């Protein structure tokens, strides 16, 4: 079997029409070149398929051996056109980051419950922006669905934990008390 590279640069070996012999493709058993008369139709002298003018060549469906770029996430463009300054182009990310920063500031100032609720609501706002706005700039990290689920789940859990934190929880769920008592027995 003679291994030859495709004409488009892929490295998959092609099989020679003569499978039984292991000789080089251009020579017969006596050493004289006689394969030109035995060539199968549609093949060039190098063993790669000839490109006929009536049949367009298809691009290879194989993954390239060297990746040159990564795909942008859905909605990963600018939120505003390039004429605006950088903060205006990334307004969805700045809204979420500003809310989280405000929540962290309140936590640092000893208002833990309110600060944690604001952090959770900011993440929920990020999920809402990711759903509603077609181009959210750098707020788009993964696919739209994955971003919405991630931001939404983290925001919901943060708000729920802030509402149930001790002392004097604002939200009391009796089944959670039963789970805690069962686990700690």
Secondary structure, 3 states (H helix, E strand, C coil): CCCCCCCCCCCCCCCCCCCCCCCCCCCCCCCCCCHHHCCCCCECCCCCECCCCCCCCCCCCCCCCCCCCCCCCCCCCCCCCCCCCHHHHCHHHHHHHHHHHHHHHHHHCCCHHHHHHHHHHHHHHHHHHHHHCCCCHHHCCCCHHHHHHHHHHHHHHHHHHHHHCCCCCCCCCHHHHHHHHHHCC
